[in-house]
Amino acid sequence: MLKNTPNPTGYRKEIDGLRAIAVLSVVIFHIYHKLLPGGFLGVDVFFVISGFLITSTIYKEIDRGDFSFSNFYVRRIKRILPAFYVVCAAVIAAGYLFFIPGDLVALLESVKACFLFVANFFFASRYDYFASNINEIPLLHAWSLAVEEQFYFIWPVVLIFLSRFKIKSKASTIFLVALTLASFVFAEFCVRMEVWEKAAYYLLPTRAGELLVGALLAIYWDAILAKVDIYSEKLATLGVVALLICFAAIDESLPFPGFNALWPCLATACILIGARKPGTWVYKWLTSSPMVYVGLISYSLYLWHWPVLAVGRYLFFSEPISVLQAVSSVLLMWLLAHLSWKYIETPTRHVKWNFKKVSVLFWLAPTAVALSIWFIVSDTDGLPNRYGEHASEIEQDTTFLSPGYCHENSEGDCLIGTGDAPAKTILWGDSNAGHYMPFWDKLAEKLGLVIFAQSADLCTPVLDVYGFTPSTEKHFSPHCEDLIKDVTQTITDYQVVIMAGAWSERLKLLKPERDRFLKQFEATLKYLSGNGKKVIVMEQIPIYSHQAYYQFLRIGYDFGEASALGESFKSKLLHSKKAKLQRYNAEIEKISKKYKNVYFYRPISKSPQLSAEMPFYQGHLMYKDGTHLNEFGSEHLGEISYGSLPKEIKAFFKN
């Protein structure tokens, strides 16, 4: 250790200041990402800090010969779990009070994953971190805690193994540097080659490099300072400037993680090295009272900020949220974070319990309770009896599709309609095709048709034709690739093809991706029309900035009472994105009109009555969420639409 050099494992106020930068960037990004496009990099800053501090402690204890796994995990449990479990309890309570049954089940599934330290795997299998459908998932941010805990299950073992050969030996150094680089290279490969692209954001192999940057800094601290000590202030300044540039320049449109994650990690390392000297401006800034305070509560603030925003968005926040909503959210998350830090974090970190007592009281017992709640909620399909006499109405209004419809599965014959003849019509696409299944089921019954119907989430209906291979592209749903391939291979068996998709999700993409989709879509229509198929392209239904049913419950209107569903409710709380959606539908319709026997069908927007009443019909909600019909709504839309079925569509089914 160099003389007069602070011990890297001792308390360093400037690191709390650096934590403040990390947590504030994340909070700003999650409130309004356009203010700080790269604010999500705050998590990467946390990873480097964690790798640095924890490795410093482990390395020091191994060097002294007194490292103990039990002591290490006692510290980790006390530091991480009590505050997090209080947040989980609050989220479960909010879910019980406000979440509809299906969403309460999903919430408890995520709680189970969090308590078993596999939250990152859980979310990686379900959600793209930058997708628009993740803003109402209260424990999504727990993925980063799972990554850290998984890392620290492995890392002490690695260091103990390397200590047999001397951790700073040439062979060990080569191994550690190679391991760090391998993580970044593997992450880059995943995001560039579209292999596990969405999962790469959440998983340890693609994130370990960030923790290892901090770990390498801790292990080679003396050697690094010997070479760069005289450049401390310049390094600190470089680190701050580089980090700010990263926050501004690295956004969700760029491949991430991978090499783009390396830059904020190196910037953080520069700050850790250079900002340790009291004379530097960076040290003075980071050790100012406000920065240190935010750093001290940073863990609790990180824990609370996302549930506050997610539950708020679930219930009533607009998107983007208003200034008043943002300010009230910040005040609430700050209050909760301060109380958590003062009355949970600080006391529990100083309890003098052994490993057995800590593990039982701070992990095993809470886990048993959480798993019991998960079992009860799952076994009862979301505790629908919470709603008393309205349970049946809630089940009706929140059912997307009954078992038997082939959405996200291919179980059974996937046939709708009536009759014994082979299906000559196919309905396929993403979840919008799914919510149109009961609609076409009703129409097919009246028309005497049999329709083969299958859909998958985020699986826009485009075929592998004319050199395009959409089946090989990245897909949210594991069923999408097979669905596109199967439809491409069997499309010749059908005379009529019905296509439905969330056109807005594709048309609002960045220009290169948008243009690629439009070319694929047009190639699909050209192929179908050229091969004598009759094609029906379904309009995307009106979408809302909030999930309509949540507003319905929150306001407390009487179920089935049309008079209670006043215009003020619809205009103030269900802000329809009508203008944009009309533009997207019009663009798809324009392409459709270019080809023979292709008809763009508007069952809702061409019905004045439905357009005026949506999202309700005769006092009943027709929506399962802000973008999808429920089964009740879809069925009734089919019944209503039969009488006004366009002559072009009737002609398709006569031949």
Disulfide bonds with the S-S distance in Angstrom:
Cys406-Cys414 2.04
Cys459-Cys480 2.00
